[in-house]
Amino acid sequence: MIRLDKVVKKYKVDDKDLLALNYIDLTLEESCFVAIVGVSGCGKSTLLNVIAGYDDIDYGHYYFNNKSVKKFSKEEKLNLIKSIGVVFQDFNLLDYLTVKENILLASRYMNSRKDLLKVANKLDILDILNKYPSQLSGGQKQRVAIARCLITNKKIILADEPTGSLDVENSMKIMEIFKKLNAEGISIVIVTHDEDIASRCKKIIRMENGRVVN
Amino acid sequence: MWLIKEIFYQRKRHYLTILASCISIVLLLLVNIISSYIIENVSLTFEQLGLNISCVQLLEKRQDNWIDNITEIYDIEKYSPYNKKQEKDYKIIGCDNGLANIFTFNFESGHFLTETSNLYNDNQIVIGNNLKYYFNCYRVNELINVKGISFRVVGILENGSKNLYEDFDDCIFIFDEYVTDYTQSGFYFVNEKMFNERQINDLIGKDNYIFIDQRQTKDSLITLLNLIRIVLLALSFVSVVVSSICVVNNSLSTIHNRMKEIGIKKALGASSRDIYLQFILENIFIFLISIALSCLTVLVIIKLINIYAEIKVTVDVFNNINYVALILVIGSVCNIYPAKKASEITIIETIKNNQFS
């Protein structure tokens, strides 16, 4: 489904090239449940941005469904973004929209849409659908963010430090949700520096200085 | 619904935009409405006054010798009933502005009506000393008959050494029925059907007067007012453009503040076109609100003007709708650039700007 072949991503820092991704080879199969672990600055967020289609690579190949992303047209690239759901550490909900509207926001740009009530029920946010993000706890916000991914039937969810802003109890709840979603066939890739969170995934990929070390 | 909610949420950022737009739109509409009213009323006033009226303005300063010039040209002897040279009809060369000006002749022993008793609507006549014997008329206010036309004698020029104008004892000054109106000193109104410019030229002398046609006066005044109107409208349009630039500036700063929103939407699958359309629609909506508020303000101002200035200014919707449409176009065009800028923001830019984490 997703394959990275000797991917390099550089950033310019003080006129010097910094290799954020240093010839990375990686394969993510369907229905995988992977944790990408590493210290801050090791390139795990950059890797997530590349996989999500947010950032371009400088060298190597990124294959999505066996097609090189480099050769993607604008529309295909947009479709890549649409087909991958991303959950962020700070939830990234729009404050002026209710929970319901935040969830349905994704469906504004996509044709397919699941039943809102079913998704809300699955994530236990049925009773907060008409509330605003400012009225929610961290755990609820993150569940809304996950619901926003699910409403448009995404097959891959990338989560960048999804439990970073949550307490232990809520973190565990979120991990349980990811586990359930994975059991339903959705691929989950979690970027974290929390070994405990990582240990709940089926596979752990460790990164150091822009390289995969295991 | 989404759009309205998004605009409402961003309302604090839009206040400045709406205010700037409103001021310029109100200015533009008021200039258009008031100037239209002025032009229309000036035109109407001329219509009511009568467009057939022409005006001969004497260039010479009306001192005592004014009468000399007139009588010389008039050749009163030739047509004087006293000399019985009445081969030709009497013609009017002009009339004075009431008796006030005749008084300036300083007749020491002449008989004149007072200014207040002067009857403008009658055929009036001032006769010379000799003519009073001819007509057997020794008092003012008596009627005399000249070639079948009845005239009221409003003044008699006395003969004698005391009379400064004894040379003109036989002169006749007629306040004729053809005289259509009176104005302040110096203007002589004659019916243009009776006189053409050539005739007046013969009577008064080429360099002694300006012939002013009422229609020409109206046209030149309307042209002048139209010119002023165009200048004012142009200035108002400049203010619309300036406010649009302010709106662009405000929109650009708004975009920076809305990077997170743009990033989230793009991450959820919004294309650049979606973002572009959203910003364009938002700005059109804001401009529509501004236009609605401006129209309301203009209507209130016009109502107040009508009440306090006691005039009746009416608002012609069709006359103003073009301007409103033009403002909308200017507003939309000005917002293309900010909308384009917003649509070009990438998700990774928002991440790098720490809008995302």
Interface residues (C-beta under 8 A of the other chain):
Chain A: N49 A52 Y54 D55 L78 I81 K82 V86 F88 Q89 D90 N92 L93 L94 D95 Y96 L97 E101 L105 A106 R108 Y109 M110 R148 T152 D160 E161
Chain B: W2 K5 E6 F8 Y9 K260 E261 G263 I264 K265 K266 A267 L268 G269 A270 S271 D274 T346 I347 I348 I351 F356 S357
